């Protein structure tokens, strides 16, 4: 009977540690996602300017493709 008590105690400690780790991972993930959608300048640059940068790169690529170099 005493052995069975230690088995239950061991299982409860292991489940508690596992639960603590899972909760810590979830909380850190939620915090990082919340911080990601803030109004910091880097995030605003990504949200607003990436399409303009992409279009300018495509136009520059098209210009470079049409260039003829003579020897």
C-alpha positions as CSV (number, residue, x, y, z in Angstrom):
1,X,0.0,0.0,0.0
2,X,2.9,2.4,0.7
3,X,4.5,1.6,-2.7
4,X,1.2,2.5,-4.4
5,X,1.2,5.9,-2.6
6,X,4.6,6.7,-3.9
7,X,3.6,5.7,-7.4
8,X,0.6,8.1,-7.3
9,X,2.8,10.8,-5.8
10,X,5.4,10.3,-8.5
11,X,2.8,10.4,-11.3
12,X,1.3,13.6,-9.8
13,X,4.7,15.3,-9.7
14,X,5.5,14.3,-13.3
15,X,2.1,15.4,-14.6
16,X,2.5,18.7,-12.7
17,X,5.9,19.4,-14.2
18,X,4.7,18.5,-17.7
19,X,1.7,20.8,-17.2
20,X,3.9,23.7,-16.0
21,X,6.1,23.4,-19.1
22,X,3.2,23.3,-21.5
23,X,1.6,26.3,-19.8
24,X,4.9,28.2,-19.9
25,X,5.2,27.5,-23.7
26,X,1.7,28.6,-24.4
27,X,2.0,31.8,-22.4
28,X,5.3,32.7,-24.1
29,X,3.7,32.0,-27.5
30,X,0.7,34.2,-26.8
31,X,2.9,37.0,-25.5
32,X,5.1,36.9,-28.6
33,X,2.1,36.9,-30.9
34,X,0.6,39.9,-29.1
35,X,3.9,41.8,-29.3
36,X,4.2,40.9,-33.0
37,X,1.0,42.8,-33.8
38,X,2.0,46.0,-31.9
39,X,2.7,49.3,-33.5
40,X,6.5,49.1,-33.5
41,X,8.2,50.6,-36.6
42,X,9.7,47.4,-37.8
43,X,6.4,45.6,-37.9
44,X,4.8,48.6,-39.6
45,X,7.5,48.5,-42.2
46,X,6.8,44.9,-42.9
47,X,3.1,45.4,-43.1
48,X,3.1,48.6,-45.2
49,X,6.2,48.6,-47.4
50,X,6.7,45.0,-48.5
51,X,4.4,45.2,-51.4
52,X,6.0,48.4,-52.7
53,X,9.5,46.9,-52.3
54,X,8.4,43.8,-54.1
55,X,6.9,45.8,-57.0
56,X,10.0,47.9,-57.4
57,X,12.2,44.7,-57.4
58,X,10.0,43.2,-60.1
59,X,10.2,46.4,-62.3
60,X,14.0,46.5,-61.8
61,X,14.2,42.8,-62.7
62,X,12.2,43.4,-65.9
63,X,14.5,46.3,-66.8
64,X,17.6,44.2,-66.3
65,X,16.1,41.4,-68.3
66,X,15.6,43.7,-71.3
67,X,19.1,45.1,-71.3
68,X,21.4,44.1,-74.2
69,X,25.1,44.3,-73.7
70,X,27.4,44.4,-76.7
71,X,31.0,43.4,-76.7
